[in-house]
Each structure stands twice: as structure tokens, then as C-alpha cells.
Amino acid sequence: MKIECVKERLAYAISKAERITGKNITLPILSCVLLEAKDSTLTIKATNLDLGIEIKVPVKVIKPGVVAVSGLIIHNFISNITNDKNIILEVLKDNLKISTKHSESIIKTFPTDDFPNIPKVSSDTPFTFNVPNLIKGFKSVIYSSSPSTIRPVLSSILLSSEEDCVIFVATDSFRLSEKKINVKKHKEFNQILIPFRNIGEIIRTLEDIKDDVIVFLNDNQIAFSFGDIYITSRIIDGTFPDYKQIIPKETKTETIVLKQDLVSALRISNIFSDKFSQVIFNINPKEKEFKITTKNMDVGENENKLDSVVKGEKLTISFNYKYIIDCFQSIDSDSISLSFSGNNKPMVVSGVGDKSFLYLVMPMNK
């Protein structure tokens, strides 16, 4: 193989592919990117067996061929080339020679036959999804996924279809996020469970795209395709919990407060919280009062009174600060509604006037 290409295009493609390479010591081929040159195109592939990517780059193919090299090594080398616009890549026996006007390097290669195939997802009815909306859906709920893989369905993000929207949901059993994104034309599907650890790379791969991406779906894989970029992820085989059953049907206490006031009060309160990050909400509709209190025997104590609209029954309830503060990044409204259905029942957080996002937090036991 021998090719000549523009450095910036190659660096961009390899930087995206390298992030998806595996770190499996027993399978060193997974740490590689596969470079395949033919018909004026260099196809760059990478996989960790859970996630796979292909990126095509236009190049001058002097001699077609294929080679596998360490993704980290070639990424670090090419990204640090500053004075040269063009690069020549040439396979010499068991090495890849990379030449520019000012430098020349040799990188050890790996057997290409060991490189796994990246699944090509075929679908009779692929559909399109606006990429900024897709990323917004993922980012609105991803922090609620469980980092533990003991229960795979909880370490994933659920996508389901409903009339003219796609619903994104994640939960770790302590809190739950739901985001609805309007999509007028989409394929109807029951549920898709994408592993939490794959979402970040899907976001980073697609974040530069402002148009629609084509989505291919089958029983085992989901793939996103746009132009010269193709990324596919394994789908978790399982059933997501029927989360709608735990969303309270009635509201006994509600307070509406400015988002920024609540964020500031929570951050101050956390300075004085105990080792469990406990914050206590004291809501007294008769006194028109909403207070957040915290106490730490080693630090001190704090009480914050917030300007708010309060109605319903008097309530004192505790939460983990960390489980509350995460959700504000997903709320665009200036005002926030906190709804309660009684002691030991979850709190529902939503933006005033925005029905597209819902956040549920379980209380702490006293």
C-alpha cells in the first residue's frame, strides 16, 4: 500500500477512530486502526467489539492495500505534525512508513487478518434523525445511567417511539431522566437499548454534523451514517423497566422556583452536607416558605430560604445533592417545578412550560 493524502483530513479521521479502539491486553489487534486504500479512497476502521466505526477519506492511491497499526501511535504522531500539509503512507514489509517534507517515521504493523469485521447493519426501512436533536436527547439523560454493568439494562439508554416523537430514558434506580424529542417522520420501534459507555463516543463522532443522520436498525445493532462516517453500536438484549409505573399520578405539594436560585442554594448547601451529600427540603405552604437545610458535625450547618410559589401540604424530605444537581443541564426554562406526592415518594423535577423533559429523584431514608 502507498498513498498520499492531506494531513488535516487524515488527522481528523484518525482522531475519531482512535477513540474507539479497544484497550484489551489479550487482543492487541483491537488497539489498532485498519487502513484500507483503494479507488482513490482510504477507509479507516476501528472497533472495540462493542462499537465500530468506518471513516472514508479521499486520497491519492499510488498502490492499493491494507495495513493495521496502533491507533494511539499513529494518532499521536500525525496530530503533532505542524509544518507539513501532505503525508505519504507506505507499507514496507511489516512496517508502515510515514513521510512528510520534514520527517520520516516507521511504525510496526499488525496482521490484518486478525482485525474483526465491523457489522454492516441492513434495514428495509432506515430513518433519518436530526443530529443536534439526537445529541440533545442523549445528553439530556446520559448522567442517569448506571456506570455498573451488573444490570445491563440500567447501564444503557432507552430509545422508544411514540407518535411524533422519540423518547430517551435512563435510570440507575435512584433517579430517572426522560426526554422527548419531536421527530415527525421516523420508524416505529418498541425499544432500543444502547450501552451507556457507547453513547459518549457516538456523540463525539457525530457532534460536528448539523444535518440529518441515517439510522439503520436491526435486532442486534444500531448504526448511524452520514457522508463518509459510519458508526455502529451493539444493542443490549433485555427489557427496560416499566418506568412509567413509578411516576407519581398525583401531586400533594409543589413549589416553583427560579432555576438559578435553586442551583446556587444547592451548591452552598452542599458545602455543609454530610458524607451522604444529604440536603433537606422544608416546604411550608401556610408560611409560603421553601427552605433547604444541611448539617455536618465537622463543618457546620446552613439554611437557605428561596423565593418561590408554594402550594399543597407541608413536607420535609431529604435527597442526595448529587442526584438533584445533574438534571439542571437538561432544563432550558428559567423556572423549575418541584412536585411531591408525599413522604418517601419520589420528587418530580421539570421546567415550567416544558413538557419535553422529566426528572425523577428518589428520597433518602432518614
Secondary structure, DSSP 4 states (H G I P E B T S, - for coil): -EEEEEHHHHHHHHHHHHTT----TT-GGGGEEEEEEETTEEEEEEE-SSEEEEEEEE-EEEE-EEEEEEHHHHHHHHHT--S-SEEEEEEETTEEEEE-SS-EEEEEEE-GGGSPPPP----SS-EEEEHHHHHHHHHHHGGGS-S--SSGGGGEEEEEEETTEEEEEEE-SSEEEEEEEE-SS----S-EEEEHHHHHHHHHHHTT--SEEEEEE-SSEEEEEETTEEEEEE---S----GGGGS-S--SEEEEEEHHHHHHHHHHHHHT--TT-EEEEEEETTTTEEEEEEEETTTEEEEEE--EEEEES-EEEEEEHHHHHGGGGG--SSEEEEEE-STTS-EEEEETT--SEEEEEPPPP-
